[in-house]
Amino acid sequence: MIRISNLHKRFGKLIVLDGLDLEIKSGGIFAILGPNGSGKTTLIKSILGMVIPNSGDIKIDGKSVLKKWDYRNQINYLPQIANFPGNLTVNELIAMVKNLRPKKSNDIDLIELFGLQPFLDKKLGNLSGGTKQKVNIVLTFMFDSDLIILDEPTTGLDPISLINLKEIIQKEKEKGKTLLITTHIMSLVDEIADKIVFLLDGNIYFKGSIDELKLQTKQTDLEHAIANLMTKENV
């Protein structure tokens, strides 16, 4: 589904992606991990066309997407921070997004699942961070797309909402969807991820299953395996 070739991106003198190569096949849950500054967000935003790389190529379904926009209608994206217009109500925001994306939506079911009915007529600027994240999730999953990108999706969620989110993610996987997830919550990765991509200094230092990572690092749990990678002792 996604093939990234020799991707370079720098901001001034700071090299963020340094000749990155990555192939992600269709179907399954891929966790993109790495410490702050490793290039995770830049990689995701490059796939989304929100960051233009200095060189290299990104292909989705065999077609280059650099400097194009129409392919994004087939991607669902949950940003890490939901910067909604504070003067809009939840209902108005959902209606606006539905008008922008002329696709069938299932927002009613998601609103009920996350208990957002009491907040539909409230302005977004008056909502708590956790409630905004629930709105964020509704906007992400209310359209049917083959590629779903989730940037720190668990931020601010209560335990019940977290369970609901994980169930949605698993259902999307069962439909054959491809999900890219960034998170610092290793228990979530351990529970749902099929493959891990670990970035450090703009390069990929590991790609494979959790069991393969544990075997490579000679660790019995994911957190210690990731910590071991970060020391570069196994590179």
N, C-alpha and C positions, 0 to 999 in steps of 0.2 A: 504493500500500500504506500509506504513512505520510503523514499531513497534519498539520502542526503550525501552529497559528494564534495569533499574537500572544502568545507564551509569555513570561511574566515570572516570574523567580525572584530573590529576594534573601535573603541571610543577614545579618540585622541591617541595617546600613547599606550593606553590600556588594551591589551589583547584579551578578548573575551572568549572567542572561539578560534581555535588554532588548527585549521585543516581537518575539521571533524568529518568523519565518515560514519554513517549509520543507516541500517536498513531495518525497517519494522514491517513485518508481514501482517496481512489482514487477520483480524480476529484475536481477541485476548486482551489482557490488562498488562500494560507496561508501566512500571514505576521508574520515573527519571529522578535519580537521587544525586546528591552532592552537597557539599557545604555551601554557605553563602558565598557568592562570587565565583562559583564554579562554572557558570554559563547556562544553568537550567532555564532561567526565565528568557534569556536572549535566544536560546534554541527554540523554545516554544513560540515566542513572538516572531521569530523568523519563519517558522512553519505557517503562522497565521498571517504573514505579510505585514505585521506591525513594526518589524525591524527589517531593514534591507541589508543583507550581508555585503561585505566588500568584494568577495569573490566566492565561487563555488556554485552549487546548484541544489535545488530542492524539487523533487518530483513526487507527485501524488498520483497513484494509478497510472504511472508511466508518462505523465505530462508535467513539464516544468511549470511551477506556479509563481516564479519570481516576477514581481511587478505586475501580477494579475490580481483580480479580485473576485471573479464570479465563482471560483472554486470554494470560497469561504461559506457559501450558502449550504454546503454539504458538511460543514463542521459545526459542532456544538462546543462552545467554550465557556468555561467558568473561570473568571479571573480571581486572583487571590484577594483583591480588595474591590468591593462593589461600590463604585462611585456613582450612585444614582442621583438624579436631580431631586433635591430635597423638597421642592414645592409640588411634586407630583404625588398622587396617591398610588398605592400598590395597583389598584385596578387600572388607572391611567397608564402606568408604566407597562403593564402586561399588554394592554390594548395597543400601545404604541409599537412594542416589539412585534406583535402579531401582524400589524400593518406593514412593518418593514420586511418581514419574512413571510411571503405568501405561501405558507405550507400549512398543512393540517396540524393542529396542536391538541395536546391533551392536558392543558393547564388546569382544568376543573378537577381532575383526579389528583393532580399533584398538590393543588391548593388544599384539598381535603386531607390528603395524607400528612401534610406538614402543619395542619391546623391553622391556616392563614386566614380563614373566613373572618375572624373579628378584626383583622387588620386591613382589609381590602380598601376601605374608605379613609384610611389614615395616611397622612403624608409621610413620605419616606424619610424625611429629615427628622421625624419624631420617633422612629423605630430604633430598637436596640440593635447592637451588632449581630446578635444571633438571629433575630428576625429578618434582618437584611440578608443574611446568608441563606436563609430559607427561601426568600424571594429570588435570590441569585440562582439557587438550585432549580427552582421552578422554571425560570427563564432558560436555563441550560438544557433541561431534559424535556421540555414541552414540545420540542420538534424532533422528528425522526431523522437522524443523520448517521452516516456510516463511521465517522470519526468524531470522537468525543475527547476533549482536552480539559482536564481538571487541575487547576493550580491551587494547591493547598485547600481542598474542598471541605475539610472538617472544621475549619476555623469558626469558633463561636458556637458550635452545635451542641445541644444537650444530648444525653445518652439515647433517648428515643429517636431523635432526628438522625443521629449518627447510624443507628440500626437501620432506619428507613433508607438512608443514603446508600449504605452498603448493599441492601437488597436491590435497589434500583441499578446499581453498578453491575451486580451479578446478573440481573435480568437482561441488561444491555449486552453483556458478554455472551449470554446464551442465545441472543439473536444474531450473533456473528459480528457484532460491532467491535471496533478497535478503540481502546481507551488508553490515553496517556495521562498519567497522574504524577504530579509532584507533591511530595509531602515530607515532613520531618517526623511523622508518626510511624515508627518502625513496626508497631503492632498491626497497623492497618496494612502496610506492605506485606508483612508476613501472612496476613489472613487472606488477601485478595489477589496479590500480584502473580502473574504467570512468569514474567521476565523482569529483570532489573537492568537498567542502564545507569552506570555510575560515572558521573562527570567530575573531573578535577582539573582546574587550570585550563578549561576550554577543550579538554581532550577526554575521550572515553577510556576509562581504565578497567571497566568490566562490563560485559553484556552476557546475560545468561539467567538461569533459574536460581532461586534462593538456595536450593540444595547444592548446586554447582559452586555458588559463592562460598558457602560454608566449607565445602571440600577444599577449595582453593586456599582459603585463609586458615584452615584447620581450626575453625571455631564452631561451637555448637548452637549459637543463637545469632540472629540477624544483626542486632545492635553491635556486638563485638566484631562480627565479620565486617561490617561497614567501617567501624573504627580502625580495624586492621588495614583496610584499603586506604584509609585517609593518611596513614603513616607512610604510604608508598613502599612499604617493605616487601610487598608481594607483586610489585609491578615488574 
